[in-house]
Amino acid sequence: MKIAKTYNFIGFILLTVIILILPRSISAENKKFSVCVGISNYKNKPLRSSVNDANEICQRLRTDFDFAKAETLTNEEATRKNILDKIIFYQNKVSKGELFVFYYSGHGTVFPDKLSDEVDETTETKIILSRDGKLLVKQRYDSALIPFDSTSDSDGKRWKNLILDDELFELFEKFTRKGAKVIFISDSCHSGNLAKGGLMLNAKYPFKFMSTEEALGIKDLSEIEKQKEEERRKKGVLEQQIPDRNFSESYLMIASSQVNQLSSSGNPETGEEMSLFTYYFLKTLDGHKKNKLKSTYKTILETVAPKVKEFGDSIDSPQTPNFDDRFFKKEYLNTPIFSFD
């Protein structure tokens, strides 16, 4: 009888401990979320490093930063729909005080701002197309990610299946409205403008890159221009009204290059096994960990940017990583990277 009572008492203690610990464990597991996109198998201009980039970043978030949910979308999985669906999934999942990291490695391009729904760019620039070297008329551009299925029009958008900076801005704003932080890291060409318009430089691109036409798989933009004019006529309005969005200073964009620069898909030590920016980003994290140094957003960029710039200059392809911290409290830049502080 005494033995039975003893076992009952031990069982009660164990159950109490489980009840007390379990909610904390669940809470800890659900604090950090990430989606890492890497696209190498483009049909027209394949890359060798992007899938490796996404896999390495995702693994590091799990092992070194305690991300319970860090998922990858690579190559054929990384369609426009799948990328946006994953972001929306975590948008619905996050709570106040939590963190979402979106990482992208792949091609980037630009799209004429006047053909988008939100005409919000403020600076004009010139761009040299890779197809025929023709200098475009000076105009304003959105920056865009190029999903695996960018040439498809399955989403019915004027820009086909590109993902514009306007769309990303709208998605991430919904995270911050719930009190969550968003860190967006893009290792792609022209990434400096991806957080939101307004950073376009008044300069031409003195090199070749994947043009809007190539990304969309079309000959020229005349049909898209006609499409927008027809939509305007039917709706009876010139442009969609840009909504007032509030980021509560919780959204940081880390770009591998400035808006008028390419991003190298190789690095001096591993060739094209890992992109230049991502390679030095991870190497810096490793170095800080080994030497027990504090890795903040600011200290990471201060270490990575000069190394990337030096190598970019050595191959005559200027590349300078940078922050777009217009929507991020400046004091957050001095907090430990991927933390809640």
N, C-alpha and C positions, 0 to 999 in steps of 0.2 A: 504493500500500500504506500509506504514511504517512497519506494523507488518510483512508483507511478506519479506521485506528487512531485518528486524531484524532476522527472522528465517533463511533466507538464509545465513546471516553473522554468526550466531551461528553454522549452519550446516557446513559452511566452516571451522570454527575454530576446530570443532570436528573432521572433516575429516583430517585436517592438523595434529592434535595431534595423531590420529590413525596411520597415515602414518609414523610419526616420531617415535612412540613407537613400532609399530609392528615389524619392522626389528630387533630391539634390543631384543625384547622378543623371537623371533624365534632364534636369535643368541645365547641367553642365554640358551634356551632349548636344543640346539644341541651341547653343549660343552662337556658333559660327557655321556659316554655310558658304559653299563656293561652287561655281561652274567654270570649268577650264576648257576652252575651245582651241583645237589645233587642227589646221587644214594644210596638208601637204599635197594631196592628189588632185590639184586643179588640172582641168583638162588642157587649158592653153598654156599656163605658166606654172608648172609644178614647183613646189618647194620641198627641200629635204628635211628641214629642221623643225617645222612647226608642231608636228605630232609629238616629237620628243620634248619640245618646250612645254606643251600642255601637260604631258604625263609627269614630267619632273616637278613642275610647279604644284600640281595636284597632290603628288606624293609627299612633297615637302610640307604642304599645308596640313596634311593628316598627321605626319610623324613629329614635326617640330612645333606646330602651332595648335595642335589639338582640335582640328576641324573634324567634327564627327561626320559631316556630310560634305564631301568634296568630290564632285563628279566631273568626268570628262565627256566631251563630245568631239569626236575626231573624224576627219575625212567625210565619208558618205553620211555619217550621222549628223554632221554639223550643217544641216539645212537651216534656212531662215526660220521655218516653223519650229523646228526642234530647239533652236537657240532661244527664240522668244518664249516658247512654252516653258522651258526650264527656268528662265528668269521669272516668269509670272508665277510658276509653282512656288518658288522661294519668296516671292513678293507676298503671296498669300500666307506663307508659313511664318515669316519673321515676326518678332515682337519688339517692343521698346527695349533699347539697350543691347540689341543683338547686332551681328555683323554679317554682311554679305560681300564676297569678293568675286568679281567677274574678271576672268583672265582670257585674253584672246591673242592667238598667234596665227597669222595668215596674211593674205594680201589686204591692202587698204586702197581706197580710191577716193575720188571726189565726185559730187553730183551737183549740177547747176542749181543754186538755191531757188532761182525763179521758177523752177519746174517742180519744186517740192510743195508740200501743203503749208508749211510754216516758213514764210519768207522772212528770215530773221538775221541773215548775215549782214555785217556792216562794212566790210572791207573788200575791195575788188583785188583780183590778182590775175596773172597770166599763167597759162600752163602750156607746155609743149607736149603734144600727143606722141606716143611711141609708134603709132601706126605709120604716119607719114611725115612726122616732124613739123606739122603745121602748127603755127602759133594761134591759139584761140583768141577770140575777141575778149578783151578784159572784162571780167564779170565776177560775180560772187558765187562761192561754192560751199556746200555742205561737205563734211567728211563722212566717209561710209566704210563699213566692214563689208567684205566680200564672202558671203557664205558659200558652201559647196555648190549650191544650186542657184547661184546669182542670176543666171540667164533665164531661169524659169519665171513665169508670171503667175504662179499658182496662188499668190496672195492678192492678185488684182491691183497691185500698186503701180503707179506710173514709173517708178524706179525699179520695177520688177522685184527681184528678191534680194536686193541690197538691203542693208540695215543702216539707216541714216542716223547721224548724231541727234537729230530731233527726236527720233523714236526712242533711242537709248535714254535721253534726258527725261522723257515722259515716264518711262518704265521705272527708272531709279528714283524719281521724285516720289513715287508711291511707297517706296521703302522708307525714305526719310520722314515722310508724313507720319509713319507709324513709330518713329523714334529710333529707327535702326540706322547704322552707318553703312555706307556703300564705298568700296574701294574698287575702282575700275582700272585694270592694267592692260594696256594694249601694246603688243610688239608687232606693229604693222606700219606701213608707210603712211605718212601724213597724219599720224595719230595725235599730234598736238592739239587738234581742234575737236576731238571726238566727244569731249565732255559736253560742249554746247558751242554754238556759233559765236563769232566775235573776235577770234584770235587769228584770223587769216592775215598773212603778211602781204604787203604790197610788193611782191617780187615774183618773177617767173621761175619756173623749175628748169634749170639748165641740164636736165637729164631725162632719160626715158622712164616711163612707169606704166603700169596697167591703166589705160584710159577708161573713162566711163563707158565708152562704146564697147571696148573689149570685155569689160566686166559684165555688161548686159547682153553681149552677143548680138549687137546690132551694127548696122553700117554707119548711121548717124542719128542725131537726136531730133530730127525733123518730125518724126511720127509722134514722139513724146510731147513735143511742143504743140502739135495739132490736138493731141489728146487733152492737154491741159486747157487749151483755148475752148474746146468743145465743152469741157466740164464747167468752165467759167460761165459760158453762155447759158447752159442749162440751169445752173444754180443761181445765176444773176448776181454773183458776188465776185470781187476781184481776188481776194485771198481769204483763207481760213483765219479767223481771229486767233491770235496766239494766246493761250490761257496763261493766267498768272500763276506761276509755280513757286513754291517755297521749299528750299532744301534744308532749312534749319541748320545750315553750316555743317552738314554731315556727309558730304559727297566729295571724294577726292579722285581725280584722274591722274594716273601715272603713265606718261607717254614715252615710248621708246625713241621718238624723234619729234622734231618740230614739224609744224604743219606743212612747211615747204621742203621737207626732206624725205628721203627714202630710209628704210630700216634694213640693215644688213641681215641676211639669213645665214651668215657664217661668222666665225670668230677665229682669232689667231691660234688657238690651241687645239680645237677639235674640228676645224674646218666647218662643214655644214651640218654637223651632228646636233648643233644647238645654235640658235640665233644669238647675235652679238649682245643685245641688251639682256636677254634672259640669262645667258651664260654668266655675265658679270653680276647680275642681280643675285643669282644663287651663290656664286663664288663669294660675294661680299657677305651674304648671310652666314656662310660657312666660316669665313674668316673672323667675323664678329663673335660667333659662337665659340670658336676655338680659343680666341684671346679674351673671352669673357667681357666683350665690349657691348654697350647698349645699342641695339639696332632700332633706331627710330626711323620714321619716314624720311626725315631730313638727313640723318647721317648716312642712310643707304644711298639716297640720290647723290649726296655730295661725294661719295666714293665711286659710285657707278658712272656718273655722267662724264668725268674727265677721262676715264679709261675707254669708254665707248667713243667719245669724241676723238681721242688720240688715234684709235684704230681706224675710224671712219676717215679721218684726214689722210691717213697713210695710204688708203686705197682710193683717194680722190672721190669719196662719197660722204660728204658731211652728214653727221648724225649726232644730235645732242639730246639726250633724254631730259624730260622736264615735267614739272607738276602743272596741272591746272587746278589751283586751290581756291578759285573764286567762290566755291560753295562749301568750303571747309574751314573750320576755325583754325586760325594760324597756330594756336597753342597745341592743337592736335598733332601738328607736324613733329613735335618734340616728344610724342608719346611712343611707347614700344610698338613696333609694327604689328599689325593684325591683332591689336589688343582692344579692350573695351574702355580704356582710360580716356 
